[in-house]
Amino acid sequence: MGAPEVYPFAMHQLPAAYQNYLASQDQHVIDAVRPVLLQSAADQRHGVRITFNRGPTGHQAHVDESIPFGEIIEDID
């Protein structure tokens, strides 16, 4: 086995809006959306849309080309 894999996005600082969003959420939401926030921070091209779906899926996030980098939009799906 080789050295553990290092992901390039791990070195990127999250924008203030992303940090503030995470600070106001419980661990379940953080676990659901943090990977997408990291992806957005790594690309630094687009923002993130976070939706809340009633039912088993809960919070979901995706990088959204219509949102400027560093911004989050919340929707109810």
C-alpha positions as CSV (number, residue, x, y, z in Angstrom):
1,M,0.0,0.0,0.0
2,G,1.2,3.5,-0.9
3,A,0.8,6.8,0.9
4,P,-2.7,7.9,1.6
5,E,-4.3,9.8,-1.3
6,V,-4.3,13.5,-0.9
7,Y,-7.2,15.4,-2.5
8,P,-6.3,18.8,-4.0
9,F,-9.5,20.5,-2.7
10,A,-8.4,19.8,0.9
11,M,-6.0,22.7,0.6
12,H,-8.5,25.3,-0.5
13,Q,-10.0,27.7,2.0
14,L,-13.8,27.8,1.9
15,P,-15.3,31.2,1.1
16,A,-16.8,33.1,4.1
17,A,-20.4,32.4,3.0
18,Y,-19.6,28.6,3.0
19,Q,-18.0,28.7,6.4
20,N,-20.9,30.8,7.9
21,Y,-23.4,28.3,6.4
22,L,-21.6,25.3,7.9
23,A,-21.3,27.0,11.3
24,S,-25.1,27.4,11.5
25,Q,-26.0,23.8,10.6
26,D,-26.1,20.5,12.5
27,Q,-23.7,17.7,11.7
28,H,-26.2,15.8,9.5
29,V,-26.5,18.8,7.1
30,I,-22.7,19.5,7.2
31,D,-22.1,15.9,6.2
32,A,-24.5,16.2,3.3
33,V,-23.3,19.5,1.8
34,R,-19.6,19.9,2.8
35,P,-18.3,17.7,-0.1
36,V,-20.0,20.0,-2.6
37,L,-18.8,23.1,-0.9
38,L,-15.3,21.7,-1.1
39,Q,-15.8,20.9,-4.8
40,S,-16.9,24.5,-5.5
41,A,-14.0,25.9,-3.6
42,A,-11.6,23.7,-5.6
43,D,-13.0,24.9,-8.9
44,Q,-13.7,28.5,-7.9
45,R,-16.0,28.9,-10.8
46,H,-19.6,28.4,-9.5
47,G,-21.6,28.7,-6.3
48,V,-23.8,26.1,-4.6
49,R,-27.5,25.4,-4.5
50,I,-28.7,23.6,-1.4
51,T,-32.1,22.0,-1.5
52,F,-34.2,20.6,1.3
53,N,-36.3,17.6,0.2
54,R,-39.0,16.4,2.6
55,G,-38.5,12.7,3.0
56,P,-35.5,10.4,3.3
57,T,-33.1,12.4,1.2
58,G,-33.1,15.6,3.4
59,H,-30.5,18.2,2.3
60,Q,-28.8,17.9,-1.0
61,A,-26.3,20.3,-2.7
62,H,-24.9,20.7,-6.1
63,V,-22.6,23.2,-7.9
64,D,-24.8,25.5,-9.9
65,E,-23.5,27.4,-12.9
66,S,-26.1,30.2,-12.4
67,I,-24.7,31.1,-9.0
68,P,-21.5,33.1,-8.6
69,F,-18.6,31.4,-6.8
70,G,-18.7,31.9,-3.1
71,E,-22.5,32.2,-2.8
72,I,-25.1,29.7,-1.6
73,I,-28.8,29.6,-2.5
74,E,-31.2,27.5,-0.5
75,D,-34.3,26.1,-2.1
76,I,-37.1,23.7,-1.0
77,D,-37.6,21.0,-3.5
